[in-house]
């Protein structure tokens, strides 16, 4: 096993350690590696993963990668980031009525 591969496995393990308090079972290494760019922000990593799960989309490495990409685009503006994650969780939990309200 190469050193690079071992480092990837260790990083994926670190992601799973951060996700553990949320009650999620360990996610596959490939999926965990896509969350590695958010390791420095554990709360953001947890919320991003929860938004992926709540989105109703299949939880794949590609889906997680797209969410992480969106998070990284707006990471400089914390208000936009929180708003984006809140909107993703809200849309996954409720349905929007024709008048624009949530039910």
C-alpha positions in Angstrom: 0.0 0.0 0.0 1.4 3.4 -0.9 1.9 6.2 1.6 -0.6 8.3 -0.4 -3.3 5.7 -0.1 -2.7 5.3 3.6 -3.1 9.0 4.0 -6.4 8.9 2.2 -7.6 6.1 4.4 -6.6 8.1 7.5 -8.3 11.2 6.3 -11.5 9.2 5.6 -11.3 7.9 9.1 -11.1 11.4 10.4 -14.3 12.3 8.5 -16.1 9.3 10.1 -14.9 10.4 13.6 -16.4 13.8 13.0 -19.7 12.3 11.7 -19.9 9.8 14.5 -21.6 12.1 17.1 -24.5 12.7 14.6 -25.4 9.0 14.9 -24.6 8.2 11.3 -22.9 4.9 10.7 -19.4 5.0 9.1 -19.6 6.0 5.5 -17.6 4.3 2.8 -14.0 5.6 2.2 -14.8 7.0 -1.2 -17.7 9.1 0.1 -15.7 10.2 3.2 -12.8 11.3 1.0 -15.0 13.8 -0.8 -15.7 15.5 2.6 -11.9 15.9 3.4 -11.7 19.5 2.2 -14.1 20.4 5.1 -12.0 18.6 7.8 -10.9 22.0 9.3 -14.6 22.9 9.9 -16.1 19.9 11.7 -19.6 21.5 12.2 -19.7 22.6 8.5 -18.7 19.0 7.5 -21.5 17.6 9.6 -24.1 20.0 8.3 -23.0 19.4 4.7 -23.3 15.7 5.1 -26.7 16.0 6.8 -27.9 18.3 3.9 -26.8 15.6 1.4 -28.7 12.9 3.3 -31.8 15.1 3.7 -31.8 16.1 0.1 -33.3 12.8 -0.9 -30.7 12.3 -3.6 -28.7 9.1 -3.6 -25.8 9.5 -1.1 -22.9 8.8 -3.5 -19.4 10.3 -3.7 -20.5 12.4 -6.7 -23.5 13.8 -4.8 -21.4 14.7 -1.8 -18.7 16.2 -4.0 -21.3 18.5 -5.6 -22.5 19.7 -2.2 -19.0 20.2 -1.0 -18.3 22.2 -4.2 -21.2 24.5 -3.5 -20.2 24.9 0.1 -16.6 25.8 -0.9 -18.0 28.4 -3.4 -19.7 30.3 -0.7 -17.4 29.6 2.2 -16.1 33.2 2.2 -19.6 34.5 3.1 -20.8 32.7 6.2 -24.3 34.1 5.9 -24.8 32.7 2.4 -23.3 29.3 3.4 -25.7 28.9 6.4 -28.6 30.1 4.3 -27.7 27.5 1.6 -27.5 24.6 4.1 -30.7 25.7 5.9 -32.5 25.9 2.5 -31.3 22.4 1.6 -32.5 21.0 4.9 -35.8 22.9 4.7 -36.5 21.8 1.2 -35.8 18.2 2.1 -38.0 18.3 5.2 -41.0 20.3 3.9 -42.8 21.1 0.7 -43.3 24.6 -0.7 -46.9 25.6 -1.3 -47.9 27.6 -4.3 -48.1 30.8 -2.2 -44.4 30.4 -1.3 -44.9 29.2 2.3 -43.6 25.9 3.7 -45.7 23.0 5.0 
